[in-house]
């Protein structure tokens, strides 16, 4: 296939985790939820094609894997579960 006009090159996607951590829904709650904010940028050369920031907070309806600090401490695999789920949520939002 022959291309005419300007040079065609592949776009590059850069994903950056701006912050991640754990937070309470309110001051008197004992349940801690994972949080993350990811920035996505797509460029072709110097041209910005797409840019989006996606914060997943404790108030996101899909972020339902919250546990007490005691559960995190006694069942460390829950840390992996909470962080995996919040990463999957942000991935889904960046895809749309």
Phi and psi in degrees as a GROMACS rama.xvg file:
@    title "Ramachandran Plot"
@    xaxis  label "Phi"
@    yaxis  label "Psi"
@TYPE xy
-99.4291  136.079  UNK-2
-102.804  139.15  UNK-3
-117.533  162.16  UNK-4
85.1162  -145.918  UNK-5
-70.2135  159.16  UNK-6
-65.2642  132.423  UNK-7
-98.3763  130.199  UNK-8
-135.827  163.062  UNK-9
-73.8303  149.494  UNK-10
-85.3962  151.031  UNK-11
-113.636  135.848  UNK-12
-111.048  131.827  UNK-13
-122.811  123.056  UNK-14
-110.298  131.786  UNK-15
-129.248  126.796  UNK-16
-80.9852  111.458  UNK-17
-78.8409  -38.3537  UNK-18
-160.904  157.797  UNK-19
-153.125  156.782  UNK-20
168.597  -154.001  UNK-21
-135.972  145.941  UNK-22
-149.484  160.228  UNK-23
-91.8458  152.742  UNK-24
-76.0927  -30.8997  UNK-25
-156.228  164.922  UNK-26
-60.0484  -31.1064  UNK-27
-98.8763  6.28885  UNK-28
-80.9945  148.988  UNK-29
-107.491  1.11964  UNK-30
-95.3047  130.777  UNK-31
-111.328  130.964  UNK-32
-113.394  148.585  UNK-33
-77.365  150.71  UNK-34
-135.555  156.201  UNK-35
-158.892  148.044  UNK-36
-130.37  125.585  UNK-37
-122.124  137.517  UNK-38
-106.525  131.203  UNK-39
-118.679  133.353  UNK-40
-135.274  133.062  UNK-41
-119.358  128.19  UNK-42
-130.661  148.008  UNK-43
-120.801  104.783  UNK-44
64.4074  -124.759  UNK-45
-92.7631  -5.28148  UNK-46
-82.2359  124.616  UNK-47
-82.1757  118.916  UNK-48
-97.5128  -40.0003  UNK-49
-153.91  142.66  UNK-50
-149.858  138.2  UNK-51
-157.668  139.461  UNK-52
-112.758  132.259  UNK-53
-124.966  107.36  UNK-54
-93.0108  133.06  UNK-55
-112.719  111.168  UNK-56
-106.299  -178.046  UNK-57
-68.9144  -17.1392  UNK-58
-92.4656  -0.296109  UNK-59
-71.3474  128.454  UNK-60
-61.7136  -25.5985  UNK-61
-83.4854  -13.5704  UNK-62
-86.078  81.8274  UNK-63
-108.765  3.11098  UNK-64
-97.3546  76.5389  UNK-65
-112.013  145.065  UNK-66
-139.667  163.179  UNK-67
-76.8907  157.267  UNK-68
-56.7674  -34.1176  UNK-69
-63.1244  -41.2184  UNK-70
-64.1967  -42.862  UNK-71
-60.272  -40.1369  UNK-72
-71.6329  -37.907  UNK-73
-89.3307  -20.3034  UNK-74
-130.213  78.0428  UNK-75
-57.3307  -22.9836  UNK-76
-63.4308  -22.5261  UNK-77
-64.5034  -29.1205  UNK-78
-61.5752  -46.6483  UNK-79
-62.3656  -43.5234  UNK-80
-60.5371  -49.5493  UNK-81
-61.8531  -43.2531  UNK-82
-71.4381  -35.2803  UNK-83
-64.9606  -45.0845  UNK-84
-63.4144  -45.6028  UNK-85
-66.2297  -32.2398  UNK-86
-68.0131  -38.9487  UNK-87
-66.7035  -36.9986  UNK-88
-62.924  -49.6537  UNK-89
-65.6096  -35.4119  UNK-90
-60.6001  -44.7473  UNK-91
-62.5302  -38.9967  UNK-92
-69.8572  -36.6335  UNK-93
-70.21  -26.8281  UNK-94
-71.566  -27.7066  UNK-95
